[in-house]
């Protein structure tokens, strides 16, 4: 397992169970004890965990909100999607993240990278759980949009969000959706969240839909955008050949994690 993937897996394990031991990590991931200790030390230096004798515990500020918010359904697929999405991000860029469990996984994957030290990374998000997760990473500049919070999703919506987004430019934006189909494009259950997602995508040089296979073939209430706004979709291998072909026929590039 590559180091970046291993660091992400360590953080995910911490989010799930609150603490890890060096011995357990060695058994799970196959790295040496010395390498595992260096991994934990690296994450501790970035304030993503707290080292203990023989292991580590979750950093309380960084993980309190994500633990409550986290959905374990489809977690493996979301991590796979997140790894591909995070690989598209370069140091020094400005990245937009909408709310959602898949974009939360992208935030975790970005936080595990160790190549942002010199040029940093700016993350603009309307999701307070994502902002809380990244706030303790010193190399990250985290911009929260403001707005009225949706308690169900931890997303900020409304005119304050649109006012901020109207004055900035993003290099790349990752947008989560509740539904994705060739006929309806990307869609969400809430019209206010859809409006914010659309505007975030419009402010980006590159806008990407991130959605696991369970979202494909479904249409939710509020339309977000089609392939003219989102030329790229990242999904997981559970998406069938027919589903991928239909989306490709509608103009989307479909990348499988």
C-alpha positions in Angstrom: 0.0 0.0 0.0 1.3 3.4 -1.0 2.0 5.9 1.8 -0.8 8.4 0.9 -3.3 5.6 0.8 -2.0 4.2 4.1 -2.3 7.6 5.8 -5.8 8.0 4.6 -6.7 4.5 5.9 -5.2 5.3 9.3 -7.3 8.5 9.5 -10.4 6.6 8.5 -9.8 3.9 11.1 -9.4 6.6 13.7 -12.6 8.2 12.7 -14.4 4.9 13.0 -13.0 3.7 16.3 -11.3 6.6 18.0 -7.9 5.0 18.6 -5.4 2.8 17.0 -2.3 0.9 18.1 1.0 0.4 16.2 0.7 -3.3 16.4 -2.8 -3.3 14.9 -1.8 -1.0 12.1 1.2 -3.2 11.3 -1.0 -6.2 11.1 -3.6 -4.4 9.0 -1.4 -2.7 6.4 1.8 -4.7 6.4 4.2 -1.8 7.0 7.0 -2.2 9.5 6.6 -0.9 13.1 9.1 1.9 12.4 7.3 3.0 9.3 4.0 2.9 11.1 5.4 5.1 13.9 6.7 7.6 11.3 3.2 7.6 9.7 1.6 8.4 13.1 4.2 11.1 13.9 3.6 12.7 10.5 -0.1 12.9 11.1 0.4 14.2 14.6 2.7 17.0 13.3 -0.3 18.0 11.2 -2.6 17.9 14.2 -4.7 15.2 12.7 -4.3 12.9 15.6 -2.7 12.7 19.1 0.1 10.3 19.7 -0.1 7.9 22.7 2.3 5.3 24.0 2.0 2.5 21.4 -0.5 4.2 19.1 -2.7 7.3 18.6 -6.1 8.7 19.4 -8.3 10.9 17.2 -7.7 14.6 17.5 -10.9 15.7 19.2 -11.5 19.0 17.3 -10.7 17.6 13.9 -12.9 14.5 14.3 -15.9 15.3 16.5 -18.2 16.6 13.7 -17.1 14.1 11.0 -17.7 11.1 13.3 -21.3 12.2 14.0 -21.9 13.0 10.3 -20.2 9.9 8.8 -22.3 7.4 6.9 -20.8 3.9 6.9 -22.9 2.8 4.0 -20.7 2.5 0.9 -17.7 3.8 2.8 -15.2 1.7 0.7 -16.6 3.0 -2.6 -16.4 6.6 -1.3 -12.8 6.2 -0.2 -11.9 4.8 -3.7 -13.6 7.8 -5.3 -11.9 10.2 -2.9 -8.4 8.8 -3.7 -8.9 9.5 -7.5 -10.4 12.9 -6.8 -7.6 13.9 -4.5 -5.0 12.9 -7.1 -6.4 15.6 -9.4 -5.5 18.4 -6.9 -2.1 20.1 -7.1 -0.3 22.1 -4.4 -1.2 25.8 -4.4 -4.7 25.3 -5.9 -8.0 26.6 -4.7 -10.4 23.6 -4.3 -14.2 23.7 -3.8 -15.9 21.0 -1.8 -19.7 20.8 -1.5 -21.2 18.9 1.4 -21.8 15.2 1.5 -20.1 11.9 2.6 -18.1 11.5 -0.6 -16.7 15.0 -0.5 -16.0 14.5 3.2 -13.9 11.5 2.2 -12.1 13.7 -0.3 -11.3 16.1 2.5 -9.8 13.2 4.5 -7.7 12.1 1.5 -6.4 15.7 1.0 -5.6 16.0 4.7 -3.5 12.8 4.5 -1.2 14.2 1.7 2.2 15.5 2.8 3.0 17.6 -0.4 1.2 20.8 0.5 3.8 22.1 3.0 5.4 24.6 0.6 2.6 25.9 -1.6 -0.3 25.0 0.7 -3.9 24.5 -0.4 -7.0 26.6 -0.2 -10.3 24.8 0.4 -13.6 26.6 -0.1 -16.6 24.8 1.4 -20.1 25.3 2.5 -20.0 22.2 4.7 -19.1 22.9 8.3 -18.1 19.3 9.0 -15.5 19.5 6.2 -14.3 22.9 7.5 -13.9 21.4 11.0 -12.0 18.4 9.7 -9.5 20.6 7.8 -9.2 23.5 10.2 -6.3 21.9 12.2 -4.2 21.3 9.1 -1.7 24.3 9.2 -0.9 24.1 5.5 -4.6 24.5 4.5 -6.4 27.8 4.2 -10.0 27.0 4.8 -12.7 29.4 3.6 -16.2 28.8 4.9 -18.9 30.4 2.8 -21.3 31.5 5.5 -25.0 31.1 5.1 -27.9 29.3 6.9 -27.1 25.8 8.0 -29.1 22.7 7.1 -28.9 20.6 10.2 -29.6 17.4 8.2 -26.5 17.8 6.0 -24.3 20.4 7.8 -24.4 22.5 4.6 -24.7 26.2 4.5 -27.1 27.7 1.9 -28.7 30.9 1.0 -27.7 34.4 -0.4 -24.7 34.7 1.9 -23.1 31.6 0.2 -23.9 33.0 -3.2 -22.4 36.4 -2.3 -19.1 34.8 -1.4 -18.9 32.4 -4.3 -19.7 35.2 -6.7 -16.5 37.0 -5.7 -14.0 34.1 -6.0 -12.5 31.7 -8.5 -11.8 28.0 -7.9 -9.3 25.8 -9.8 -11.4 22.7 -9.3 -14.6 21.8 -7.5 -15.9 18.4 -6.4 -19.7 18.3 -6.1 -21.6 15.5 -4.5 -25.1 14.6 -5.7 -28.1 12.4 -4.7 -29.0 11.4 -8.2 -27.1 11.1 -11.5 -28.4 10.0 -14.9 -27.9 10.6 -18.6 -31.4 12.2 -18.8 -31.3 14.4 -15.7 -27.7 15.0 -15.1 -26.7 15.6 -11.4 -29.4 16.4 -8.9 -30.0 16.7 -5.2 -33.0 16.4 -2.8 -32.9 20.1 -1.8 -33.2 23.1 -4.1 -31.1 25.4 -1.9 -28.3 22.9 -1.8 -28.6 22.4 -5.6 -28.3 26.2 -6.2 -25.1 26.4 -4.1 -23.6 23.3 -5.8 -24.3 24.7 -9.2 -22.8 28.1 -8.4 -19.7 26.5 -6.9 -19.3 24.4 -10.1 -19.7 27.5 -12.2 -17.0 29.3 -10.3 -14.5 26.5 -11.0 -12.1 26.0 -13.9 -13.0 22.3 -13.7 -16.1 20.9 -12.0 -16.3 17.2 -11.1 -19.3 15.2 -9.9 -18.3 12.5 -7.4 -21.0 9.9 -6.9 -20.9 6.2 -5.9 -22.8 3.7 -8.1 -25.9 3.8 -5.9 -26.6 7.3 -7.2 -26.5 6.4 -10.9 -29.8 6.0 -12.7 -31.6 8.1 -10.1 -33.1 11.6 -10.4 -33.5 13.7 -7.2 -35.8 16.8 -6.8 -33.5 19.6 -7.8 -31.3 19.8 -10.9 -27.6 20.7 -10.4 -26.1 20.4 -13.9 -25.4 18.4 -17.0 -22.2 17.5 -18.9 -21.6 21.1 -20.1 -21.1 22.1 -16.5 -19.6 18.8 -15.2 -17.4 17.2 -18.0 -16.1 14.6 -15.5 -17.7 12.1 -13.2 -15.8 9.9 -10.8 -17.6 6.8 -9.6 -16.7 3.4 -8.3 -16.4 0.0 -10.0 -19.9 -1.1 -9.0 -21.3 1.2 -11.8 -22.3 -1.1 -14.6 -21.1 -1.0 -18.2 -24.5 0.1 -19.3 -24.7 2.9 -16.8 -21.2 4.2 -17.8 -22.1 4.0 -21.5 -25.3 5.9 -21.0 -23.5 8.7 -19.1 -20.8 8.8 -21.7 -23.4 9.1 -24.4 -24.8 12.2 -22.6 -21.4 13.8 -22.9 -19.8 12.9 -19.5 -16.3 11.5 -19.1 -16.7 8.7 -16.6 -13.7 7.8 -14.6 -13.8 4.7 -12.4 -11.9 4.6 -9.1 
